[in-house]
């Protein structure tokens, strides 16, 4: 593991309380880098020293659905798959919230009403066989979607495309507070493929924007707010 080098300001050194919080922050970064908890440290932690993010309403169940008029789009080489509907569920954690990041488990997202650029129907299935899907939210709208190994499979006629075929991947995303809150994803994913007529590619791009709503209390919005720890 590479060494971490950080310059500490005189204000931090001279304030015992601030310095203790700074040491805790460094320890958390070291542990995360060592055991690989959640997303990679560069994506998972983006709050200033001594702060974290508070995701509310804690304990409520949530649902994620594609924003109205948008599609989830998967591009691999010359082949494009567009799905008009996608859905996932989860719950806002009550422990380690606030934190940096706040981490929760999502159900494997469904993808339906899918079409392909080659004129044939496509199916995309997801699973949690090799681990959970998850979401980390940090400060400044920084978020990470965790995709388990072989967690998504797209089929086009005789071609099968597997996402994250050898290891889980952490996909950068953007959280935006609003009514409703939104999670936007635009990332490159590793893939493998087998069968006839597959694209000549080992990576694919994925883009989607989800509205995240509170299903326990539909009148409330899901929010992520930077707070002192």
N, C-alpha and C positions, 0 to 999 in steps of 0.2 A: 504494500500500500504506500502510495506517495506521501511524503511528509507534508503537513499543513503549516504554512508560514503566514502569520497574521501580525500586523502592527497594531499595538494597543495605545490608545490616546491617553495623555496624562489625566484627563477627566475620569476615565474608567479606573485607572490605577489608584487614584486618590479617594475614590468613593467606595467604601467596603461593600455596600449592598450591591452596587452596579457591578463591581468586580466579581462578586460571587455568582451573579446571574451570568456574567460573561464566561466564567469557567464552566458553569453547567451547560451553556450553549456549546462550547468547544467539546465538552465530553460527549454530548449528544451527537455532534457531527462525527466524532471519532468512532463511536459505537455503530452508527448507521453505516459508515464507510466500511467497517470491519465485517459486519454480519449481513449487509445488504438488505436491511429492513425496508419494506415499502419500495418507493422509487429510489433512483440513484440520488445521492445527497445533493448534487447540483440542481436537480429538479425539485426535490422534496422540500428543501429549506430555503426560504427567501425572505423571511421576516427579519427586521432589525434585531440586534441583540436585546434580549429582555422583553420581546414581544412575541405574540403568536396570533393565530386566527381563531375566532369564535364562530362556529357554524351553528346556526339556529333555524328552527326550533329543535333543540336537542331531544332525542328520543322519538321524534315523529318519523313516520314512514314517508318515503318519497317515491316519485315515479319520474322517469325520463322518457320523453317522446320527441320525435323530430319536430322542429319548429314548423309552423304552418307554411305550406308552399315550398318546403325544402326536401331534399333527398339525401340519403347516405350514399356516397359515391366511392367506388373502389376501382382503381385503375392499375392494371398489371400489363406492362408492355403496350400492345396495341388493343388490348381488350378492356372494356369499361363495363362495370356492373353498377346499376343505379337502383336503389330500393326506396320506395315511396313511404315506407313505414318502418319504424324501429322503436323498440320499447325495452326498458329495463326498470328494475325496482331496487330499493335499498332502505336503509334507516340511518338517521343522523346519530352518531355515537354520543353517549352520555358520559363516557370515560375518555380521558385524554382529549378533552375538548373544553376550553381552548388548548391549543398546542401548535407546534410547527413541525410537520403539517398535521391536520386532522385527517384521519384515515378511516375509510368505511368500505364494507363489502357490497358489491353489486351483484344482482342476478345476471347470468349470461344474457346479453341483449338478444332480442329476436329481430330478425330482418325479414320483411315480407313485401309482397308486390314488387318483386325484383325483375328487371329487364336487362338485357345485355346489348352491347354495341354490334354484336354479330348477328342479331336478329332472332336469337333463340332465348327461351326463358332461362333464368338462373336461380339457383337456390343457395342460400347462405345459412348454415347452422352453426350454433355456438355451444360450448360446453364448459364445465368446470372439473373435468376429469383429472387434470394435472394441477389444480389449484384454483383459487378464487379469482374472479374479476374484482377489481377494486378501484377506488378513487381517492386520491390525496388532494387536499386543498390547502394552499399556503397563502401568504400575503401577496398583495399586488395583482390578484387575479391569476396567479400561477397555480396550475393544477397538473395532475398526472393520472392518466388512465392506465391501470395495470391489466395487461392481457396475458393469461396463463399460456404455457406451452401448448401448441396445437389447439388453441382455444376457439378458433374460427375456421370453418371449411366452406369454400365456395365450389359449386359444381356447375359446369357448363358442358352439356352433352357428355362426351367421354373424357373430359378434362376435370381433374380435381386439384384445387389450389388450397394449400394449408398455410395459415398465418402463424408466425412464430413457431416454425417446425421443430427447432432444437432447444429453445429456451424461452422463458417468459420475457416479455418486453414491457418497458414503461414508456408510454406515449405522452409527450407534452400536450397540454390542453390549456384553454383559457376559461376561467370562471368570470361571469359578469353578473353583479347584483341587478335585480330588476323585478318586474312583475309580469311574468315569472323570471327567476334567475335562469341564466343560460350557461351551457357548457359547450364550447366550440373546439373541434378537433380538426387538425390538418397536419398529417404526419406521414412519414415513410415507414413501412413495415417490412420485415424479412418474410419471404414466402418460399415454399417449395411447391412443385407441381408434378403430376403424373398423369399418364393417359395420352390420348391423341388430340391434336389441335390446341395444345396449351401455348400461352405466350412465352416468348423467349426472354424471361426476366426472372431475377431472384429477389426483387423488391417490388412493392406495390405502394401506391399512395391511397390514403383514406381520408375523407373529409365528411364532417357531419356537424350539425348544430342541434343540440337537445334543449328543450324547455324542461326545467326541473321544478316539479310542483310538489306541494305538501299534500299527501293523501290522508293524513290523520286530521288535519285542520285546513281544508281547502281555501279558507279565506286568508291564510297566512302565506307569506313568501319565504322561500329559503334564502338565507343571507349568509355571507362570510365577511366578518368585520375584524380588522386588526385591533388587538387589545394588549394591554400590559400583562405579562405573566408573573 
